[in-house]
């Protein structure tokens, strides 16, 4: 009797999965993302199936086009996993993703972020840049209680003009190409940014308690043409702020 009951339950589960998999993704999107379900998110249109489709959405006044392919086997592990490509005005990123009740992961992200996209997020901090940022096999994972647990990979900036606040004024400097390297050691994600001569310009990290630290090195101050403080310390400025 117990065996029959278990078979019936398994059959019902498979039937529900079948119904969801065959349903138009537009119907699923309307059900899962009703108005206000995710603050700032509006689903404009979606096409295809839950396993292979595309759509356009608006998030915090930024429009994105998304294409995805999901793995059916991931459903039995209580997660959604597959490949995706996200494009918007001034950016395109492709890679693997996985989302589960405990967190998410992004793997082998490759693509570019142009200045027109990046500056949407930096202008509120009175900072701008020109040029393009390339992502090179960037991977990251996090939990819903902690946004970033691990990060690995690299990124490159083509170089260009950077505007940054200096008191009540905005200073500008033309900076060369830079390379960023991301890694995680002892549960602490970190980044180091160097120039073409491999001299450190910036280093930063995010501790387990959510506090972020950013170190500005002597070489970056020299490249920006700013006066250096007295002393021989390589790190000339340190900034700490609560990230999450």
Secondary structure as UniProt FT lines:
FT   HELIX           2..22
FT   HELIX           25..32
FT   TURN            35..36
FT   TURN            39..40
FT   STRAND          41..49
FT   STRAND          52..59
FT   TURN            60..61
FT   STRAND          62..70
FT   HELIX           72..77
FT   STRAND          79..88
FT   TURN            89..90
FT   STRAND          91..100
FT   TURN            101..102
FT   STRAND          103..114
FT   HELIX           115..122
FT   HELIX           123..125
FT   STRAND          128..129
FT   STRAND          132..143
FT   STRAND          150..157
FT   STRAND          160..166
FT   TURN            167..168
FT   STRAND          169..175
FT   STRAND          178..185
FT   TURN            186..187
FT   STRAND          188..194
FT   TURN            196..197
FT   STRAND          200..206
FT   TURN            208..209
FT   STRAND          211..217
FT   HELIX           218..223
FT   TURN            224..225
FT   STRAND          235..242
//
